[in-house]
Amino acid sequence: MAVEMCLPAYHRIFTRMNRILEKGKEKFDKLTKEEKVAFALKCAMDDEETTEVFKQTFAEPDIDEKELTAERSGTKRSEGNTAFQKKQDESALRLYTEAIFSALHNNPEGKKDIALGLANRSAVLIKMKRYDECLEDIEASLYFEYPENMRYKLVDRQAKCYHALGQVSDAVRSYNRLTLLLKQSNLDKEKQEKWKTDTSKELESLKGKTDQPRNKKEIQNNLLINKNTRIPQFSDCVELVYNKSQGRFGKATRNIEAGEVIMQDTCVSHHLLCRTRNINCTHCMKKIPETRGIPSPLCIGYRFCSMKCLKFAMETYHPVEAKIDIEKFFYNRKDKRYEELSGNILLTYRAITQKPLAFFEEYKDLENVDPKYGVEFSSEDEVVEYSDYRNVFNLEAHRDKKTSEEILSLSIRTAIFIVFLRHGGYFGAKETAYGAVMSKSEAGLAKIIFHIQEGFQYNLHSVDEVVTNKLSGITSPELNEVGSAIFPTLLLLNHSCEPNTLRICANGNQVIMVAKRKIRKGEEVTDNYGIHHLSQTFEERQEALNRGFAFSCCCEACAKDYPRMKSLRSQLPEEVEDDFDAIREDVKDKFKKKDHAACLRLSIEMIQLLEKKNVVYPHRNYEMAGLSLHSCLWTLYGNHH
């Protein structure tokens, strides 16, 4: 029992419920899906030990909360002030950031500490002429209710940032607001008049000036040039088609050249790993620099890269999730670490919490999954956007292959979700989260949760970051997983053990697909599910695909039994080999000089050289060129660790 108590709460709850239901398995197997979930919930809520684990875990402080105190926040802010006075700006930024994330969010003094830390950090940023970041911190400080009597100073700083950025109209608004805020300050009349005079001079200097075009350096967010009119996440060089043997799949509408971007998809549901929640943005999943970030106003252990992300989260999923703090249920006390369980759990959780209950009440008939969704349309102007939940409800789930053990597991998880959502206030105010009988709205949502889990099981993808200091331009990128996501357009592409595309994670929660080699008109556009002929034998691949994805692969690599990397053909005509090696050396040289755009062009040239000289695929040099292309794409556009 002592060992079991050290296990994560989720594991203990699931195991306990499984034992209880196994005793009545014969009765359980005869129930409908809806009845199974209701039965699982009743058994759990009638069991004192199970409900006690829920109650204890909900009541526990977050593991990170133990490190937070008002004293520590104040000390770090004081140290930051000293560093700032000594003109040690980077140290000041780091110390102010530590002060911000050392404050307790759940009381007025803690929120004040956060606001003060953000304001202090903004003072360093304006000195360093990092105006956009300064404006972000000012907005965040005001959001955390920076003291009213000092707000005039913060708004003055805001106006100066806008002025420096050439945003005249915003600067004028801030200076006018500053004049009004002086009435709330503790300044005596003489000092107020001095501020008014200085502000009037600033406003006078802005007269006759107009807003300047922003020259903000940003990653190119949209790499698709010509979009598919029906599915705008695809390029117009790809169309979605259907047949019974392959289901839905992508097909080239024209010849696609190596290096062409053929898809840019945004996730419909996503969630960070427990271990990355303090270093990546809860919402967009981007890595947060060590001296940046905004804390959650509701709970410990969640960070946001911007006010835009924070506000979106607060308007959707975060108020419910903050009450639940699901990560606590995956903490292993014995090993003092989080256990990263199935991404399906966290993705289903977010898919529900980011939409209100009323949204799901519109969806009644989930049994009739449309296998041709996105292929056939009901009107000429119908478009399949990534955010459309019909993408989620019509996923291939191999429901006819589900075993009784899998159905039992899904029923238990769905019942656990209902308790989570009750505690988070998703269904509105309730006397208890531990009622044994589901309400009508809970039963309706339970059906949807069950359905979503079935679809997500075979369709989730990892969200990765590339290890920047390991990039070479010619070798396989080293990746770190930061979370998981459902990319509704990406999952429409079928698997191949020798795919004709490359995939990179970009802009935090997006994925970009690029042609690995020429894809001819009419050819299927394929993805790879992490099981490749270069690293596994035919038998190993078939076993892995059947176990993880419930299908047998009949791609060309399987049909022709393509060899692994070490056994690939490597012979080339001498002049082709010389040209190939010369380009590859040029890639290495230019990569060291950080001319990454040139490296990308040269990587494509390597592939096109082989194609032009009719080198038959598969061939080791195609893979070498593909690695170079992949490395360059990650360098230029990918998420960086």
TAGI-V22393 format. One record per pair of residues at least 6 apart in sequence whose C-alpha atoms are under 8 Angstrom apart, sorted by the first residue. I is the first residue (numbers start at 1). J is the second residue. Records with the same first field share a line. If there is no record, write none. Layout:
# TAGI-V22393
I=J ; J
This chain:
# TAGI-V22393
4=12
5=12
6=332 ; 333 ; 334
7=331 ; 332 ; 333 ; 334
8=329 ; 330 ; 331 ; 332 ; 333 ; 339
9=53 ; 54 ; 57 ; 328 ; 329 ; 330 ; 331
10=329 ; 330
11=330
12=53
13=50 ; 53 ; 54
14=412 ; 413
16=50
17=40 ; 43 ; 44 ; 50 ; 412
18=408 ; 409 ; 412
20=43
21=28 ; 40 ; 43
28=36 ; 39
29=36 ; 404
33=411 ; 447
34=443 ; 446 ; 447
36=408 ; 411
37=411 ; 412 ; 414 ; 415 ; 446
38=415 ; 437 ; 438 ; 443
40=411 ; 412 ; 415
41=412 ; 415 ; 416 ; 436 ; 437
42=435 ; 436 ; 437
43=436
44=50 ; 51 ; 436
45=51 ; 434 ; 435 ; 436
46=436
51=434
57=328 ; 329
58=324 ; 325 ; 328
62=300 ; 301 ; 325 ; 328
63=328
64=300 ; 301
65=104 ; 300
67=102
68=101 ; 102 ; 103 ; 104
69=102 ; 103 ; 104
70=102 ; 103 ; 104 ; 109 ; 110 ; 113
72=99 ; 102 ; 103
73=98 ; 99 ; 100 ; 101 ; 102 ; 103 ; 113
74=99 ; 113
75=99
76=95 ; 96 ; 98 ; 99
77=95 ; 96 ; 99 ; 117
79=92 ; 95
80=91 ; 92 ; 93 ; 94 ; 95 ; 96
81=92 ; 120
82=92
83=89 ; 91 ; 92
84=91 ; 92 ; 124
89=124 ; 128
92=121 ; 124
93=121 ; 124 ; 291
94=290 ; 291
96=117 ; 118 ; 120 ; 121
97=117 ; 118 ; 121 ; 290 ; 291 ; 292 ; 293
99=113 ; 114 ; 117
100=113 ; 114 ; 115 ; 117 ; 118 ; 295
101=114 ; 295
103=110 ; 111 ; 113 ; 114
104=110 ; 111 ; 300
105=111 ; 114 ; 296 ; 297 ; 298 ; 299 ; 300
106=297 ; 298 ; 299
111=144 ; 145 ; 297
112=144 ; 145 ; 146 ; 147
114=141 ; 144
115=140 ; 141 ; 142 ; 143 ; 144 ; 145 ; 146
116=141 ; 146
117=141
118=137 ; 138 ; 140 ; 141
119=137 ; 138 ; 141 ; 146 ; 154
121=134 ; 137
122=133 ; 134 ; 135 ; 137 ; 138
123=134 ; 157
125=131 ; 133 ; 134
126=134 ; 157 ; 161
131=161 ; 162 ; 164 ; 165
132=161
134=158 ; 161
135=158 ; 161
136=306 ; 307
138=154 ; 155 ; 158
139=307
140=294 ; 307
142=151
144=297
148=184 ; 185
149=181 ; 184 ; 185 ; 186
150=185
151=181 ; 185
152=178 ; 179 ; 181 ; 182 ; 185
153=178
155=174 ; 175 ; 177 ; 178
156=174 ; 175 ; 178
158=171 ; 174
159=170 ; 171 ; 172 ; 173 ; 174 ; 175
160=171
161=171
162=168 ; 170 ; 171
163=171
165=212 ; 214
166=210 ; 211 ; 212 ; 213 ; 214
167=210 ; 211 ; 212
168=206 ; 209 ; 210 ; 211 ; 212
169=210 ; 211
172=203 ; 206
175=199 ; 202 ; 203
179=196 ; 199
182=192
219=507 ; 637
220=637
221=507
222=264
223=261 ; 264
224=234 ; 235 ; 261 ; 262 ; 263 ; 264
225=235
226=235 ; 236
227=233 ; 234 ; 235 ; 236
228=234 ; 235 ; 236 ; 237 ; 238 ; 239
229=236 ; 383
230=374 ; 381 ; 382 ; 383 ; 384
231=374 ; 383 ; 384 ; 385
232=383 ; 384 ; 385
233=263 ; 264 ; 265 ; 385 ; 386 ; 489
234=262 ; 263 ; 264 ; 265 ; 489
235=261 ; 262 ; 263
236=253 ; 262
237=252 ; 253 ; 254 ; 255 ; 256 ; 262
238=250 ; 251 ; 252 ; 253 ; 262 ; 525
239=250 ; 251 ; 252 ; 253
240=248 ; 249 ; 250 ; 251 ; 374 ; 375
241=248 ; 249 ; 250 ; 251 ; 375
242=248 ; 249 ; 372 ; 375
246=494
247=371 ; 372
248=371 ; 372 ; 375 ; 492 ; 493 ; 494
249=492 ; 493 ; 494 ; 524 ; 525
250=492 ; 493 ; 494 ; 524 ; 525 ; 526
251=521 ; 522 ; 523 ; 524 ; 525
252=519 ; 520 ; 521 ; 522 ; 523 ; 524 ; 525
253=521 ; 522
254=520 ; 521 ; 522
255=518 ; 519 ; 520 ; 521
256=515 ; 518 ; 519 ; 520 ; 521
257=515 ; 517 ; 518 ; 519
258=514 ; 515 ; 516 ; 517 ; 518 ; 519 ; 604 ; 607 ; 608
259=514 ; 515 ; 516 ; 517 ; 604 ; 629
260=514 ; 515
261=512 ; 513 ; 514 ; 515
262=512 ; 513 ; 514 ; 515
263=490 ; 511 ; 512 ; 513 ; 514
264=510 ; 511 ; 512 ; 513
265=386 ; 487 ; 488 ; 489 ; 490 ; 510 ; 511 ; 512
266=386 ; 487 ; 488 ; 509 ; 510 ; 511
267=386 ; 387 ; 485 ; 486 ; 487 ; 488 ; 509 ; 510
268=351 ; 386 ; 387 ; 388 ; 389 ; 485 ; 486 ; 487 ; 488
269=347 ; 348 ; 350 ; 351 ; 485 ; 486 ; 487
270=346 ; 347 ; 350 ; 351 ; 483 ; 484 ; 485 ; 486 ; 509
271=282 ; 285 ; 343 ; 346 ; 347 ; 350 ; 483 ; 484 ; 485
272=280 ; 282 ; 285 ; 482 ; 483 ; 484
273=340 ; 482 ; 483 ; 484
274=327 ; 338 ; 339 ; 340
275=338
276=482 ; 483
277=301 ; 302 ; 303
278=301 ; 302 ; 303
279=287 ; 288 ; 289 ; 290 ; 303
280=286 ; 287 ; 288 ; 303 ; 304 ; 305 ; 482
281=287 ; 288 ; 302 ; 303 ; 304 ; 305 ; 309
282=302 ; 303 ; 304
283=304 ; 309 ; 310 ; 313
284=309 ; 507 ; 508 ; 509
285=482 ; 483 ; 508 ; 509
286=305 ; 507 ; 508 ; 509 ; 639
287=305 ; 508 ; 639 ; 640 ; 641
288=304 ; 305
292=305
293=303 ; 304 ; 305 ; 306
294=303 ; 304 ; 305 ; 306 ; 307 ; 310
295=301 ; 302 ; 303 ; 304
296=302 ; 303 ; 304 ; 310
298=319 ; 322
299=322 ; 323 ; 325
304=310
316=353 ; 354 ; 355 ; 356
317=350 ; 353 ; 354 ; 355
318=353 ; 354
319=424
320=353 ; 421 ; 424 ; 425 ; 426
321=353 ; 424
322=424
323=423 ; 424 ; 425
324=420 ; 421 ; 423 ; 424
327=338
330=338 ; 339 ; 340 ; 341
331=337 ; 338 ; 339
332=338 ; 339
343=460 ; 483 ; 484
344=453 ; 456 ; 457 ; 460
345=413 ; 453
347=456 ; 484 ; 485 ; 486
348=449 ; 452 ; 453 ; 456
349=417
352=449
353=426
356=426
357=426 ; 427 ; 445
360=445 ; 448
361=441 ; 444 ; 445
366=393 ; 448 ; 451
369=393 ; 394 ; 395
370=394
371=394 ; 395 ; 396
373=391 ; 394
374=384
386=487 ; 488 ; 489
391=488
392=452 ; 455 ; 456 ; 488
393=451 ; 452 ; 455
394=455
395=455 ; 456 ; 459
396=455 ; 458
397=454 ; 455 ; 456 ; 457 ; 458
398=550
399=454
410=450 ; 453 ; 454
411=450
414=446 ; 449 ; 450
415=446
418=442 ; 446
419=433 ; 434
420=433
421=427
422=428 ; 430 ; 432 ; 433
423=432 ; 433
427=441 ; 442
456=486
458=548 ; 549
459=486 ; 491
460=484 ; 485 ; 486 ; 487
461=484 ; 485 ; 486 ; 487
462=481 ; 482 ; 483 ; 484 ; 485
463=481 ; 482 ; 483 ; 484 ; 485 ; 505 ; 509
464=479 ; 480 ; 481 ; 482 ; 483 ; 505 ; 639
465=479 ; 480 ; 481 ; 482 ; 505 ; 638 ; 639 ; 640 ; 641
466=477 ; 478 ; 479 ; 480 ; 634 ; 638 ; 639 ; 640 ; 641
467=477 ; 478 ; 479 ; 480 ; 640 ; 641
468=635 ; 640 ; 641
470=477 ; 478
471=477 ; 478 ; 631 ; 635
472=588 ; 591 ; 592 ; 631
473=587 ; 588 ; 591 ; 599 ; 628 ; 629 ; 631 ; 632
474=584 ; 587 ; 588 ; 624 ; 625 ; 627 ; 628 ; 629 ; 631
475=624 ; 627 ; 628 ; 631
476=627 ; 628 ; 630 ; 631
477=627 ; 630 ; 631 ; 634
480=641
485=509
487=510 ; 511
490=511
493=525 ; 526 ; 527
494=525 ; 526 ; 527 ; 528
495=526 ; 527 ; 528 ; 529 ; 553
496=526 ; 527 ; 528 ; 529 ; 532 ; 553 ; 555 ; 556 ; 557
497=528 ; 531 ; 532 ; 533 ; 555 ; 556 ; 557 ; 558
498=528 ; 532 ; 533 ; 555 ; 556 ; 557
499=516 ; 525 ; 526 ; 527 ; 528
500=515 ; 516 ; 517 ; 518 ; 519 ; 525 ; 526 ; 527
501=513 ; 514 ; 515 ; 516 ; 517 ; 525 ; 526 ; 527
502=513 ; 514 ; 515 ; 516 ; 527 ; 630
503=511 ; 512 ; 513 ; 514 ; 527 ; 630
504=511 ; 512 ; 513 ; 630 ; 633 ; 634 ; 638
505=511 ; 512 ; 634 ; 638 ; 639
506=512 ; 637 ; 638 ; 639
507=637 ; 638 ; 639
508=639
516=626 ; 629
517=607 ; 608
519=525
531=541 ; 544 ; 545
532=541
533=541 ; 557 ; 562 ; 563 ; 564 ; 565
534=563 ; 564 ; 565 ; 566
535=564 ; 565
536=564
537=563 ; 564
538=558 ; 561
542=552 ; 553
545=551 ; 552 ; 553
546=552
562=618
565=620
568=618 ; 619 ; 620
569=618 ; 619 ; 620
570=619 ; 620 ; 621
572=615
576=609 ; 610 ; 613
580=606 ; 609
583=602 ; 603 ; 605 ; 606
584=602 ; 603 ; 606
586=599 ; 602
587=598 ; 599 ; 602 ; 603
588=599
590=596 ; 598 ; 599
591=599
596=632 ; 635 ; 636
597=632 ; 636
599=632
600=628 ; 629 ; 632 ; 633
603=625 ; 626 ; 628 ; 629 ; 632
604=625 ; 629
606=625
607=622 ; 625 ; 626
610=622
